[in-house]
Amino acid sequence: MTLDPEGLARRLARRVAAEPVGRPLLVAASGGLDSTVLLHLLRFGGDGPARPLVAAHFDHAMRPDSEADAAWVAGLCRAWGVELHSARSDRTLVGEAAARAARYAFLHGVRETVGATWVLTAHHADDQAETVLFRALRGTGLRGLQGMSDRRSPGVWRPLLAERRDTLAAYARRVGLTHREDPTNRHGPARAVLRHRILPAAEEITADPVGALAGLARRVRVDEGAWGSLLPGLVQALEPRREEGRIAVLRAPLLGHHPGVRARVLRHLAQELGAPLTGSGTRVAMEFTSHGASGGRVDLGGGLTLERALDRLELRCTGGSKGGDSLWIPSVAAGRADVSVGGTRWQVRWGPDGIGADAVRFDTGTLRMPLEVRGWRPGDRIRFDYGSKKLKKVFLECRVPVRERHRTPVVTDASGAVVWVPGLARSVLAEPSGTDRDLHMEITRAQID
């Protein structure tokens, strides 16, 4: 592999040149090697017009030395003359998904505050390779093999995605950069296993596994883009009839397509309704499309049903998983119950105190009781400090697989406002008061005997 640290600044400058000059460039700065290199490149490496540069650092408070990382980033930004916005989590975050949700909620809040178009992150080609391999090992479909895009909604830009980690490290050595080391990058998590064990071992098979995996992601992205350009025309040829929560299409022309095309069309229609099809749901839909009798109906899971009425097939979104329960919590009085969400059973505990260190607290004096624990519904939104966001976007940002979204419990108050998605996000509504009005609540997967 040929390193080109001298050309790194030129390549990044070309990518940045198309951005509006007056808009700030907002960099997510963890203090690690990658984000420090990105910040340095933008501060000192550009040859184009000067652009406002802002850094943002979020302390997850998940490690004993995280405050030292925050102080280091603050010192670096002072030395480089870069405006810094920083925050520390005020609640216990459990797991990478919760950390990611809290981090991006903060970053997008800063983005709106400073008027930036993008949050720039320092993901690179090695991260891309790890993402593709991770998804492949978990059995993803083709869409998952696309890996990360260089830009994604809402407002995330990865300008170094085509660069190699070794190139960034070589640049840091050349200009004398120091950085903070995160021990979680070396031990334990699945990413560390991929990075330090599986990918190095893969060099026995191919000289450049990172390049091969990143190249695979590029090719799949091109193919998926081609499919995306064709699907609207394929659907239109089926003479779709759309009403609220339902789409009906002609059956005969759909059956005239290759099974792979039929599956794509059905998934596209389900996605349009906001209730994506799982692999098992797709198989059921394909079988029913071919052999289902007029008047018949099947449950596809995730709140979707498929019906046949003479020459038409109708996909309908019922707004929740069939057979899913709702659990109502009327007050702070202690209780415990199981609830089924998308076929997964969850154990819910609540009360005035003594629930556990990881319990979330709500001020019932500012909530409309009772609370409801249920599955996700299309249109659900959650409120953060900077405004509300659709849960669908939260799931995307947290990389929650489609098949898991309708298995994820959602807690709402009596007005329907989402106050908590366990493990992912908590609303700013009903922050704990520290009094006996506070409801303590814990939701965990139920143990199956």
Secondary structure, 3 states (H helix, E strand, C coil): CCCCHHHHHHHHHHHHHCCCCCCCEEEECCCCHHHHHHHHHHHHCCCCCCCCEEEEEEECCCCCCHHHHHHHHHHHHHHHCCEEEEEECCCCCCCHHHHHHHHHHHHHHHHHHHCCCCEECCCCHHHHHHHHHHHHHCCCCHHHHHCCCCEECCCEECCCCCCCHHHHHHHHHHHCCCCCCCHHHCCCCHHHHHHHHHHHHHCCCCCCHHHHHHHHHHHHHHHHHHHHHHHHHHHHCCCCEEECCEEEEEHHHHHCCCHHHHHHHHHHHHHHCCCCCCHHHHHHHHHHHHHCCCCCEEEEECCEEEEEECCEEEEEECCCCCCCCCEEECCCCCEEEEEEECCEEEEEEEECCCCCCCCEEEECCCCCCCEEEEECCCCCEEEECCEEEEHHHHHHHCCCCHHHHCCCEEEECCCCCEEEECCCEECCCCCCCCCCCEEEEEEEECCCC
